[in-house]
Amino acid sequence: MLKAVLFSNMSQVAPYMEPAAFNYIGERQIESFESFEDFNLLAFNWYDIRSDSVMDSKILIYIDSNDLFFFCEDEAAQSHSLKILDIIEKEGALNNEQILCRFFVKLFSGDMDYLDAFELETNNTITRLLSGRLDFAMDEILARRQKLLRLKRYYEQIDAVFDEIAINDNKIFKASTIKRMTILGARTDRYLNKVCNLQEIVLQMQETYQSQLSIQQNNLMKVFTVVTAIFLPLTLLVGWYGMNFINMPELHWKYGYLGFIGASAGIVVALIMYFRHRKWL
């Protein structure tokens, strides 16, 4: 029998299972993979990688020679499982082990395309950062870091399931099934490596953001420094004429005030032209 039910509706399949196995599953203490004399249990937290949701849902799989049951923590996980199983059933008559393998194949369908698109978007964001567009950059960096952390945990746990299946202690799985699971494990390793590489890219993205922020701050300090340098000679002049020396010729000249203004303006203009020539402005 093939069935996907919620944990709250486990009683629907109780007649098809040994009471001890049913009670053990009801405790929901299975974390990865456990093998028993007549059946195997697989457990992982399913995460919809294409969704903005941060929630995951536990899926527990029971398989023996006759039955294959998917126990789901919530309706989202059940709906996704039923969708996959419906596609598999339309492909033709398959035994439980083949269905299980096909289930994981469908579960990963499109994941690499999603990761490639994620990489492209991240590189485009880095390009925008290099052009000086820093609006909301930190929020995007944090969101991508959190997303990749969830993806890393998701693929790590499934990778651990495949590793333990390959041991096949109770010899329930056929050699062909173990071979398929090993291939799926290798595929999961590639997804995991891709996620780790993306984490490195996001780290570079963060470093780029910090560098551009420092450049902008340096440019701002440069402007302040230039402005200070332009008005420093005027400060000297003000200090000089503020000493109130009686015998300064300029004080007895009727155009002395205008001359002081003109000299100050000339100094400012000359310094601005000089700084522009040196490309400091």
C-alpha positions, 0 to 999 in steps of 0.5 A: 500500500502507498499512502501519504498522511498527516501525523495526526491521521496516522491511525489510518495506516495502523492496521497495516503495521506492527503495533510496536512499529506504529507506536515507535513512529508515533513517538517521532524520535527518528532523526535520520535513518533506522533499520529494523528486521522487517522495515526501514524508517527514513526521516528528514525536515522538508524545506520548500527551497523556492518559497520565502517561508523559513519553516520546515516540515518533518517527513517520516517514511516507512517502507517494508516489503508490502507498504510505503507510507509517508507521514507528514508534519503539516499539510504543506508537506503532505500536499507536496508528497502527494503531488510527487507520488501522483506523478510517479504513479502515472509513470507506470507500475513500480515497486516500493523501492523504485517509488522511494527512489523516484520520490527523491528524484522528483523532490530534487527536481529543479534544485540545481536550476534554482541554485544556478539562478541564485548564484546569478542573482548574487553576482548581479548584486555584487555588480550593483555594489561595485557600481556604488548602489548600496541601497538595502544591500545589507538586508539582501546580504542577511536574507541570502545568508539565512537562505543558504544556511537553511539550504545547507542544513536541508541537504546535509540531513538528506545526505546523511540519510543516503549515507546510512541507507547505503550501509543496508544493515538489514538487507531489505533494499536490493542492490539496485536500490542501494546503487540508485540511493548512492547516486542520489547521495552523490547528487545531494553532495553536489547540491551541498557543495554548490550551497557552500560555494554560494556561501563563499560568494555571499561572503565576498558580497559582504566584503564588497559592500564593506569596501564600497561603504569604506570608499564612500566614507573616504570620499566624504572625508576627502571632501571635508579635508579639501573644504578645510584646506580651502578655508584654512588660509582665510582663517590665517587672514582672520587671525592676522587682522584680528590682532589689532595692530595699529600700524598695519597699512591696510587699516588706513587704506580706504579700500582695505576692507574690499581688498581683504574680501578680494584677496580672500575670494582670490585665494578660494578660487585659486585653491579650488582650481588647483584642487580640480587640476589635481583631481582632488575635487 
